[in-house]
């Protein structure tokens, strides 16, 4: 059972404070003859035309796969990147293939019920999306994929291999990334009683045994290392060696006690965990893609006050999702997508879900298997305002990516109040004026780039950071300040 003591206050939100650079004016006192001036006037424009032609002639690269990036030995060129890497650089360990690449190669064996090959394809993005022509602008179709909500381990590994601040020299690194696919490794062992606790810990123990032997880890005892965990934090927090207990004990292994953990949901009582956005289906190729989508959801006509997308859990007594489902089905202001009736229409990023969220001002977000849900990000992606019923769904979650004041982009209604009177949902939401709704939606539109994962082969443009960029900068800043003995914000 979790402690009832309140968690520590959240760290100060500093991502709005962008670093500024001072520029200097250079005064050149030249004594160039008229003939030299004429020569410069002819050659400089000619050289610029050549550069422009070569730039346009360069073909765009295909979307790389995790397999290709896995064996890339040289880090990206850093010759002009010093200013962009002011917080340091990241060294990526070349782990044994059994801890990442082999898991992808054996994707048919990752889940006891179905293949996970689609989920781990395309560097974690999954297959290109289809059937969205009536829901999204046509020119954005190539930027949409059927991305699995637990694909973050593959996505982050693929992205970091091409990251501008990656280094192949461990001696100059500020941070060390452990590309272990812990979530993929544990998936097949979670649901069956045929496996022991030792089976569930097998891959994690192999990773720890390998990392412990590396000099950078020995030097810092792991305090400048980080890992991405693609599943909920509770899947990695087994307390005992009882074979009937859930998950792996990765987080409680002694060598992991100082390692920073990124994940789609964090434990509110663990300062070494940081939650990052769930991946959605939209992976913009450029800043233009983002602007087009922002304009689209800003102008969208919304016929419903609120929407609920989900499935009831009949085996759970007093299931809160069932309370919401019954209320929505009996009213006129709520749009419903009942996933227990339309399972094939409720896969990640499905047109049915996107269309429902795009048509509503608000979306109801009860907790899922954990406090958070991928659905909340699908909701905000569509410009809909999330309505939470557990404070754990937003407090201390996604602090690097979302505004510190949750009330600027979301609504909270205590679930116990709803159980006593479900009509409170409609009364609360109708209490927001059209201007208040517009402002909340505009807040979501503004931070949207920071909750998206762009395509691996694209750059969003100067000054535009996606969820991965924000995360890496924050990790590097944290470790740099840590090494300087400063308080990390």
C-alpha positions as CSV (number, residue, x, y, z in Angstrom):
1,X,0.0,0.0,0.0
2,X,1.3,3.4,-0.8
3,X,2.2,5.8,1.9
4,X,-0.5,8.4,2.8
5,X,2.1,11.1,3.6
6,X,1.9,14.0,1.1
7,X,4.6,14.0,-1.6
8,X,7.2,16.7,-1.5
9,X,6.4,20.0,-3.2
10,X,7.0,20.1,-7.0
11,X,10.2,21.6,-8.3
12,X,10.0,25.1,-9.7
13,X,8.9,25.2,-13.3
14,X,11.6,26.7,-15.3
15,X,11.1,25.6,-18.9
16,X,9.5,28.9,-19.8
17,X,12.7,30.7,-19.1
18,X,14.6,30.4,-22.3
19,X,18.2,31.1,-22.4
20,X,19.1,34.4,-24.2
21,X,22.2,35.1,-26.1
22,X,23.8,38.4,-26.3
23,X,24.9,39.6,-29.7
24,X,27.6,41.9,-30.5
25,X,27.9,44.4,-33.3
26,X,31.1,44.2,-35.2
27,X,32.3,47.4,-36.8
28,X,34.5,46.8,-39.7
29,X,36.8,49.5,-40.9
30,X,37.8,48.4,-44.3
31,X,39.8,50.0,-47.1
32,X,38.7,48.0,-50.1
33,X,39.2,49.3,-53.6
34,X,36.3,49.8,-56.0
35,X,37.6,46.9,-58.1
36,X,37.5,44.6,-55.0
37,X,34.0,45.8,-54.2
38,X,32.8,44.9,-57.7
39,X,34.4,41.5,-57.5
40,X,32.7,40.8,-54.2
41,X,29.4,42.0,-55.5
42,X,29.6,39.4,-58.3
43,X,31.0,36.3,-56.5
44,X,29.1,36.4,-53.2
45,X,25.6,36.2,-54.7
46,X,26.9,33.4,-57.1
47,X,28.2,31.4,-54.2
48,X,24.9,31.8,-52.3
49,X,23.0,30.5,-55.3
50,X,25.2,27.4,-55.5
51,X,24.5,26.7,-51.8
52,X,20.8,27.2,-52.2
53,X,20.7,24.8,-55.2
54,X,22.6,22.1,-53.4
55,X,20.3,22.4,-50.4
56,X,17.2,22.0,-52.6
57,X,18.7,19.1,-54.5
58,X,19.4,17.1,-51.3
59,X,16.9,14.3,-51.1
60,X,14.9,13.7,-47.8
61,X,16.0,10.7,-45.9
62,X,13.6,7.8,-45.4
63,X,12.2,7.2,-41.9
64,X,15.0,5.2,-40.2
65,X,14.4,2.0,-38.3
66,X,15.6,1.2,-34.8
67,X,17.6,-1.6,-36.2
68,X,19.7,0.8,-38.4
69,X,20.2,3.3,-35.7
70,X,21.2,0.6,-33.2
71,X,24.4,-0.1,-35.1
72,X,25.3,3.4,-35.9
73,X,28.8,3.8,-34.5
74,X,29.6,7.4,-35.0
75,X,27.7,10.2,-33.2
76,X,26.3,13.1,-35.1
77,X,28.8,15.9,-36.0
78,X,29.1,18.4,-33.2
79,X,31.3,20.9,-35.0
80,X,28.7,23.7,-35.0
81,X,26.7,22.4,-32.1
82,X,28.6,23.7,-29.0
83,X,26.1,26.4,-28.3
84,X,23.2,24.1,-28.7
85,X,24.7,21.6,-26.3
86,X,25.4,24.1,-23.5
87,X,24.3,21.6,-20.8
88,X,26.6,18.8,-22.1
89,X,26.3,15.7,-24.2
90,X,24.9,12.2,-23.9
91,X,26.8,8.9,-24.3
92,X,24.7,5.9,-25.3
93,X,25.8,2.5,-24.1
94,X,26.1,-0.2,-26.7
95,X,24.2,-2.9,-24.7
96,X,24.2,-6.6,-25.6
97,X,21.6,-7.2,-28.3
98,X,19.6,-9.4,-25.9
99,X,18.6,-6.3,-24.0
100,X,17.1,-4.3,-26.9
101,X,17.6,-5.4,-30.5
102,X,16.8,-9.1,-30.0
103,X,13.6,-8.2,-28.3
104,X,12.5,-6.4,-31.5
105,X,13.7,-9.2,-33.7
106,X,11.6,-11.6,-31.6
107,X,8.6,-9.3,-31.5
108,X,6.2,-12.2,-32.0
109,X,7.1,-13.5,-28.6
110,X,6.7,-10.3,-26.6
111,X,3.1,-10.7,-25.7
112,X,1.2,-13.9,-24.7
113,X,-1.9,-13.0,-26.8
114,X,-0.8,-11.1,-29.9
115,X,2.1,-10.0,-32.0
116,X,3.9,-6.8,-30.9
117,X,5.7,-6.5,-34.3
118,X,3.6,-3.6,-35.5
119,X,4.1,-1.8,-32.2
120,X,7.9,-1.8,-32.4
121,X,8.1,-1.2,-36.1
122,X,9.2,2.2,-37.7
123,X,11.5,3.0,-34.8
124,X,8.6,2.7,-32.4
125,X,6.1,4.8,-34.4
126,X,4.3,1.7,-35.7
127,X,2.6,1.4,-39.1
128,X,1.5,4.5,-41.1
129,X,-2.1,5.5,-40.1
130,X,-4.9,5.0,-42.6
131,X,-8.6,5.9,-42.6
132,X,-8.0,9.4,-41.2
133,X,-8.9,11.4,-44.3
134,X,-12.2,12.6,-42.9
135,X,-10.7,13.5,-39.6
136,X,-7.4,15.3,-40.3
137,X,-6.1,17.7,-43.0
138,X,-5.0,15.6,-45.9
139,X,-1.5,17.1,-46.2
140,X,-0.8,15.9,-42.6
141,X,-1.6,12.2,-43.4
142,X,2.1,11.2,-43.7
143,X,2.7,12.4,-40.2
144,X,0.3,10.0,-38.6
145,X,1.1,6.5,-37.4
146,X,-0.6,3.8,-35.3
147,X,1.8,4.4,-32.4
148,X,1.5,2.1,-29.4
149,X,1.2,3.8,-26.0
150,X,4.1,1.6,-24.6
151,X,6.5,2.2,-27.5
152,X,8.6,4.9,-25.7
153,X,11.6,2.8,-25.1
154,X,12.1,2.2,-28.8
155,X,11.2,5.8,-29.7
156,X,13.7,7.3,-27.3
157,X,16.5,5.0,-28.3
158,X,15.9,5.7,-32.0
159,X,15.8,9.5,-31.4
160,X,18.8,9.6,-29.1
161,X,21.0,7.9,-31.7
162,X,20.6,10.9,-33.9
163,X,20.5,13.5,-31.2
164,X,22.5,16.6,-31.8
165,X,24.1,16.4,-28.4
166,X,25.1,12.7,-28.5
167,X,28.8,11.9,-28.2
168,X,30.8,8.8,-28.9
169,X,33.4,9.8,-26.4
170,X,32.3,8.7,-22.9
171,X,35.0,11.0,-21.3
172,X,33.2,14.2,-22.5
173,X,29.6,13.0,-21.6
174,X,27.5,14.7,-19.0
175,X,24.8,12.0,-19.1
176,X,24.8,8.3,-19.9
177,X,21.8,6.6,-21.5
178,X,21.0,2.9,-20.8
179,X,18.9,1.8,-23.9
180,X,17.4,-1.3,-22.1
181,X,13.9,-2.1,-23.3
182,X,12.7,-3.0,-19.8
183,X,9.0,-2.8,-20.7
184,X,9.2,-5.0,-23.7
185,X,11.3,-7.5,-21.8
186,X,8.8,-7.9,-18.9
187,X,5.6,-7.9,-21.1
188,X,5.3,-11.6,-21.8
189,X,5.9,-12.5,-18.1
190,X,3.3,-10.3,-16.4
191,X,0.1,-12.3,-17.0
192,X,1.1,-15.9,-16.6
193,X,1.6,-17.9,-13.4
194,X,3.9,-20.2,-15.3
195,X,6.8,-17.8,-14.8
196,X,8.8,-17.3,-11.6
197,X,10.1,-14.0,-10.2
198,X,13.5,-15.0,-11.5
199,X,12.1,-15.3,-15.0
200,X,10.6,-11.7,-14.6
201,X,14.0,-10.4,-13.4
202,X,16.1,-12.2,-16.0
203,X,16.7,-9.3,-18.5
204,X,16.9,-6.6,-15.8
205,X,19.5,-8.6,-13.9
206,X,21.5,-9.1,-17.1
207,X,21.4,-5.4,-17.8
208,X,22.5,-4.5,-14.2
209,X,25.4,-7.0,-14.4
210,X,26.6,-5.5,-17.6
211,X,26.3,-1.8,-16.6
212,X,28.0,-2.4,-13.3
213,X,31.2,-3.3,-15.1
214,X,31.4,0.0,-17.1
215,X,33.8,2.6,-16.0
216,X,31.4,5.6,-16.2
217,X,29.0,3.7,-14.0
218,X,31.7,2.8,-11.5
219,X,32.9,6.5,-11.4
220,X,29.4,7.9,-10.5
221,X,27.6,4.9,-9.0
222,X,25.0,5.5,-11.7
223,X,24.1,9.1,-10.5
224,X,24.6,10.5,-14.0
225,X,22.8,7.6,-15.8
226,X,19.3,7.5,-17.0
227,X,16.9,5.0,-18.6
228,X,13.5,5.0,-20.3
229,X,10.8,2.7,-18.9
230,X,8.0,2.3,-21.4
231,X,5.4,0.8,-19.0
232,X,3.8,2.1,-15.8
233,X,6.1,2.4,-12.9
234,X,4.3,-0.3,-10.9
235,X,5.4,-2.9,-13.4
236,X,9.0,-2.4,-12.2
237,X,8.4,-2.3,-8.4
238,X,8.1,-5.8,-7.2
239,X,8.9,-5.8,-3.5
240,X,9.6,-9.5,-2.8
241,X,10.7,-12.6,-4.6
242,X,7.3,-14.2,-4.3
243,X,6.5,-15.8,-7.6
244,X,2.8,-14.6,-7.4
245,X,3.8,-10.9,-7.0
246,X,3.4,-8.6,-10.0
247,X,6.2,-7.3,-12.2
248,X,10.0,-7.1,-11.9
249,X,12.1,-5.6,-9.1
250,X,14.3,-3.6,-11.5
251,X,13.8,-0.3,-9.7
252,X,14.7,-1.9,-6.3
253,X,17.9,-3.5,-7.5
254,X,20.8,-1.9,-5.6
255,X,22.6,-0.7,-8.7
256,X,19.5,1.2,-9.8
257,X,19.2,3.3,-6.7
258,X,20.9,6.4,-8.2
259,X,19.7,6.0,-11.8
260,X,17.2,8.6,-13.2
261,X,14.2,6.9,-14.7
262,X,12.0,8.4,-17.4
263,X,8.5,6.9,-17.8
264,X,5.0,7.6,-19.1
265,X,3.9,7.8,-15.4
266,X,5.9,8.4,-12.3
267,X,5.5,7.5,-8.6
268,X,4.7,10.7,-6.8
269,X,6.9,9.7,-3.9
270,X,10.1,9.0,-6.0
271,X,12.3,12.0,-6.9
272,X,14.4,9.8,-9.3
273,X,11.4,9.3,-11.6
274,X,10.2,11.8,-14.2
275,X,7.1,11.3,-16.3
276,X,7.2,12.2,-20.0
277,X,4.3,12.3,-22.4
278,X,2.7,9.2,-23.8
279,X,3.4,9.0,-27.6
280,X,0.3,9.9,-29.7
281,X,-0.4,9.1,-33.3
282,X,0.8,12.5,-34.6
283,X,4.5,12.8,-35.4
284,X,5.1,16.2,-37.2
285,X,7.7,16.5,-39.9
286,X,8.2,20.2,-39.5
287,X,7.1,23.4,-37.7
288,X,4.6,23.8,-40.6
289,X,2.9,20.5,-39.7
290,X,2.4,21.7,-36.1
291,X,1.0,25.1,-37.2
292,X,-1.4,23.5,-39.6
293,X,-2.7,21.2,-36.9
294,X,-2.9,24.0,-34.3
295,X,-5.0,26.1,-36.6
296,X,-7.2,23.1,-37.4
297,X,-8.1,22.3,-33.9
298,X,-8.4,26.0,-33.0
299,X,-11.1,26.5,-35.7
300,X,-12.8,23.1,-35.2
301,X,-16.6,23.3,-34.5
302,X,-17.4,21.2,-31.5
303,X,-21.0,19.9,-31.2
304,X,-20.6,18.1,-27.8
305,X,-19.9,19.5,-24.4
306,X,-17.9,16.5,-23.3
307,X,-16.9,13.0,-24.4
308,X,-16.1,9.8,-22.6
309,X,-14.0,7.2,-24.4
310,X,-13.3,3.9,-22.6
311,X,-14.5,0.5,-21.5
312,X,-16.1,-0.6,-18.2
313,X,-14.5,-3.2,-16.0
314,X,-17.3,-5.4,-14.8
315,X,-14.9,-7.4,-12.6
316,X,-14.1,-4.3,-10.5
317,X,-16.6,-3.5,-7.8
318,X,-18.1,0.0,-8.1
319,X,-16.0,0.6,-11.3
320,X,-15.8,4.4,-11.7
321,X,-15.6,4.0,-15.5
322,X,-19.0,2.3,-15.3
323,X,-20.4,5.2,-13.4
324,X,-19.2,7.6,-16.2
325,X,-20.4,5.3,-19.0
326,X,-23.9,5.0,-17.5
327,X,-24.2,8.8,-17.0
328,X,-23.0,9.6,-20.5
329,X,-25.3,7.1,-22.2
330,X,-28.3,8.5,-20.3
331,X,-27.7,12.2,-21.1
332,X,-27.7,14.4,-24.2
333,X,-24.6,16.5,-23.6
334,X,-22.0,13.7,-23.6
335,X,-20.7,11.8,-26.6
336,X,-19.7,8.2,-25.9
337,X,-17.3,5.7,-27.4
338,X,-17.8,2.4,-25.6
339,X,-14.7,0.4,-26.3
340,X,-16.2,-2.7,-24.8
341,X,-18.6,-2.8,-27.7
342,X,-16.2,-1.6,-30.4
343,X,-12.8,-3.0,-29.5
344,X,-11.5,-2.8,-33.1
345,X,-12.3,0.9,-33.1
346,X,-10.4,1.8,-29.9
347,X,-6.8,1.0,-30.8
348,X,-4.3,3.7,-30.2
349,X,-5.1,6.8,-32.3
350,X,-8.1,5.3,-33.9
351,X,-10.3,7.6,-36.1
352,X,-13.3,6.9,-33.9
353,X,-11.4,8.3,-30.8
354,X,-9.9,11.2,-32.6
355,X,-13.2,12.2,-34.1
356,X,-15.0,12.1,-30.8
357,X,-12.4,14.2,-29.0
358,X,-12.3,16.7,-31.9
359,X,-16.0,17.2,-31.6
360,X,-16.0,18.0,-27.9
361,X,-15.0,20.8,-25.6
362,X,-14.1,18.5,-22.7
363,X,-13.1,14.8,-22.3
364,X,-13.6,12.7,-19.2
365,X,-10.3,11.1,-18.0
366,X,-10.7,8.6,-15.1
367,X,-7.5,6.8,-14.1
368,X,-6.5,3.8,-16.2
369,X,-4.3,1.0,-15.0
370,X,-2.3,3.7,-13.3
371,X,-3.3,7.3,-12.5
372,X,-2.5,8.4,-16.0
373,X,-3.9,7.4,-19.4
374,X,-2.7,7.7,-23.0
375,X,-6.2,8.9,-23.7
376,X,-5.5,12.3,-21.9
377,X,-2.9,13.1,-24.5
378,X,-5.1,12.0,-27.4
379,X,-7.7,14.3,-25.9
380,X,-5.4,17.3,-25.8
381,X,-4.0,16.5,-29.2
382,X,-7.5,17.0,-30.5
383,X,-7.8,20.4,-28.7
384,X,-10.2,18.9,-26.1
385,X,-9.8,19.9,-22.4
386,X,-9.2,16.9,-20.0
387,X,-11.4,16.5,-16.9
388,X,-9.6,14.6,-14.1
389,X,-11.2,12.8,-11.1
390,X,-8.0,11.8,-9.3
391,X,-5.3,14.4,-8.4
392,X,-2.7,11.8,-9.1
393,X,-3.5,12.0,-12.8
394,X,-2.0,15.5,-13.0
395,X,-0.2,16.4,-9.8
396,X,3.6,15.9,-10.1
397,X,3.1,14.4,-13.5
398,X,4.7,15.8,-16.7
399,X,6.3,18.7,-14.9
400,X,8.9,19.2,-17.7
401,X,6.2,19.4,-20.4
402,X,2.9,20.8,-19.1
403,X,2.1,24.0,-17.3
404,X,2.6,23.9,-13.5
405,X,-0.9,25.3,-13.0
406,X,-3.2,22.4,-14.1
407,X,-6.3,24.6,-13.9
408,X,-5.1,26.6,-16.9
409,X,-5.7,23.6,-19.2
410,X,-7.8,21.0,-17.3
411,X,-10.7,20.6,-14.9
412,X,-10.7,18.6,-11.7
413,X,-13.9,17.1,-10.2
414,X,-13.5,14.8,-7.2
415,X,-14.6,11.3,-8.0
416,X,-16.4,10.9,-4.7
417,X,-18.6,13.9,-5.4
418,X,-19.4,12.4,-8.8
419,X,-20.4,9.1,-7.2
420,X,-23.0,10.9,-5.1
421,X,-24.3,13.0,-7.9
422,X,-23.2,12.4,-11.5
423,X,-25.0,15.5,-12.8
424,X,-22.3,17.6,-11.1
425,X,-20.1,16.9,-14.2
426,X,-22.5,18.7,-16.5
427,X,-23.1,21.6,-14.1
428,X,-19.4,22.2,-13.6
429,X,-18.5,22.1,-17.3
430,X,-21.5,24.3,-18.3
431,X,-20.2,26.8,-15.7
432,X,-17.2,27.6,-17.9
433,X,-17.9,30.6,-20.2
434,X,-17.0,30.3,-23.9
435,X,-14.1,32.7,-23.3
436,X,-12.8,30.5,-20.5
437,X,-13.0,27.4,-22.7
438,X,-11.2,29.3,-25.5
439,X,-8.4,30.3,-23.2
440,X,-7.9,26.8,-21.8
441,X,-7.9,25.4,-25.4
442,X,-5.4,28.0,-26.4
443,X,-3.1,27.0,-23.5
444,X,-3.2,23.4,-24.8
445,X,-2.5,24.6,-28.4
446,X,0.5,26.6,-27.1
447,X,2.2,23.7,-25.3
448,X,1.2,21.1,-27.9
449,X,4.7,20.8,-29.5
450,X,6.2,19.9,-26.1
451,X,3.9,16.8,-25.8
452,X,4.5,15.5,-29.4
453,X,7.3,13.3,-30.7
454,X,8.5,14.5,-34.2
455,X,9.6,12.2,-37.0
456,X,13.2,11.0,-36.6
457,X,14.2,12.3,-40.0
458,X,12.9,15.8,-39.5
459,X,13.8,19.0,-37.7
460,X,11.0,21.2,-36.3
461,X,12.9,24.4,-36.8
462,X,14.9,26.7,-34.7
463,X,13.3,27.4,-31.3
464,X,10.8,24.6,-31.6
465,X,11.3,21.7,-29.2
466,X,9.3,18.5,-29.1
467,X,8.8,16.2,-26.1
468,X,12.1,14.4,-26.7
469,X,14.1,17.6,-27.1
470,X,12.6,19.0,-23.9
471,X,13.3,15.8,-22.0
472,X,16.9,15.5,-23.1
473,X,17.6,19.2,-22.3
474,X,16.1,18.7,-18.8
475,X,18.1,15.6,-18.2
476,X,21.4,17.2,-19.2
477,X,20.6,20.4,-17.2
478,X,19.8,18.3,-14.1
479,X,23.0,16.3,-14.3
480,X,25.1,19.4,-15.1
481,X,23.7,21.2,-12.1
482,X,24.1,18.1,-10.0
483,X,27.8,17.9,-10.8
484,X,28.2,21.6,-10.0
485,X,26.6,21.0,-6.7
486,X,23.6,23.2,-7.4
487,X,20.0,22.6,-6.6
488,X,18.2,21.0,-9.5
489,X,15.1,22.8,-10.7
